[in-house]
């Protein structure tokens, strides 16, 4: 197969020109080309054998060092990741995402501040103050004179308990009459 004297035309090469060129070679030129072809094929075979021997030697060294396929894969992935992270595109994308994250964080922070401010505004409003006073008054009437204070949740729980106690007292009073 490889020692054939007729050549295959390259892509775009005119087949007729190749045939006419082969016909114009003298017998001596053909013998010289055949010898050169055999020599190149022999060199290729020798190089293939050397490469196979080198690959075998490489595998033996890796085995002695305890390097296996999984470790090689891990090293390749690490190297590839380092290559990716050192690219300009990655750095630009990373910077852009970082800036976007900072802007989003600032936006969420300002939304939180606005909500906190609104809650403070509601708590300081006359309506809320009036409601808070009514709850305190109700609590003091029902629960007696307990020290003022506590959070709003405690006040509501106390008012609910007082309301339940008041309802039971009213029912008991109605039953006795």
N, C-alpha and C positions, 0 to 999 in steps of 0.2 A: 504494500500500500504506500509506504513512505518513499520507496525507491523508484516510483514511477517517474519516467522522464518527461511526461507531458504535465504541464502545470495547469492549475485551475485559475481561470481569470478572476482578478479581484473585482469588487463591486465597481461598476462603471467602466471596467476595462473591456476593450473590444476583443471578443474571442477570436475573431479572424486574425487580428494583429498578433496574438499570442501564438497561434498555429504557424503563421508565416515566419515568426521569429525563431521558433523551434526548428523549422525546416532550413533556416539559413545558418544554423550552428554547424561547425565542422565536427567530425567524429572525435577529434582530439579534444575540442571544447566540451563536448558532451561527456566524455570520460572524465575530464577534470571536474565538471560540475557534479557528476555522480560520486566521485571520491569526496568532494567537499560535503555533499549531502550526507554520505555515510559517516563522515567525521563529526558533523553537527549532531546527527542522531545519536552517535556514541557518547558525545559530550552531555547531551540531554539525559541519557540513561544514567551516566555516571553521576550527574548532579542530582538526579532523582534518588539514587542510592545514598548519596551523601546526606541529602535532606532527610531521608527516612532514618538514617543512623543518628543524625542530630536530634530528631524528634524523639527517638527512643532514649537517647542520653538525657534529654530534657525531662522526659517523664520519670526516669530513674532518679534524677536529682530532686524533683518535686516530691516523689514518694519518700525519699530519705528525709526531706525537710518537713514532711507531714502536710504538705499543701495538697488539698483535694479540690475537686471541681466546685464544690459549694463555696469554699474560701476564695477561689479564683473569681467566681461569679460576683461575690460580695465586693472584692477588690475592684472589679470592672465597673460595678454599679457605683461605687464610691468615687472612682476616678471620673466616670461619666457625669455624676452629679456635680463634682468640682468643676468640670469643664463647662457645664451648663450655667452654673452660678457665676462663672467668671465672664460670661458673655455680656456685651453691652445691652442687648435686648432684655436679658434677665434683670440686670441692675436697674434699667429704666422702669421696667414693669414693677419691680419690687418697690422702688421709690414712689411710683404713682399709687400703688396700693397702700403704702404706708401713709402717704398724704391723705388719701381718701379715708383711711381708718381714723386718722387724727381729726379730720373734718367731721366725720360721723360721730366720733366721741364728743367733740365740742357741741355738736347739734343736740345729742342726747342730754348732755350736761345742761345746756340752756333750757331744754324742754323740762327737765327735772326742776330747774330753778323756777321756771314759770309756774309749774304746778304747785311747788312749795309756796310761792308768793300768793297764788290764788287761794290756797288753803288758809294762809295767814290772813288774807283779806276777808275771807268768809268768817273766820274765827273772831276777827276784830269788828265785824259788821254789827250794827245796832240790833238787827233781827236775832243774830246768834246770841248776843249779850243778853237780850230780853229772854230768850228761851232758856239760857243758862241760869238766869236769875229765877225764873219760874220753877225750874227743876230744883234749885237750891231751896227755895221757899217751900216747895212741896216736901222735900226731903226733911227739912227741919220740922215741919208740922207733923209728919208721919213718924219719923225716926227719932224724934227728940233732939236734944241739943248735943250733937256730936261735933267734934272739931271739924271746922271747914277745911277744905282742901281735897286732895285726891284727884285722880285724873277723871276725864269725862266719862270713861267706861265705868268706873266705880260709881259715879253719880247716877248713871242710867240704871245700873244693876240695883242700886239702893232704892231708886224710885220705883222700879218694877216690883221689888220685894215689898215695898211699902204699899203699893197699890194692891197687891195680892192680899196683904194683911188687912188693909182697909175694907176690901170686898168681903173677906171672911167675917170681919167684925160686924159689918152691916147685915149679912145673912143671919148671923147668930142673933142680932138684935131683933130682926123681923120675926124669927121663929119664936122668940120669947114673948112677943106681944100677941 
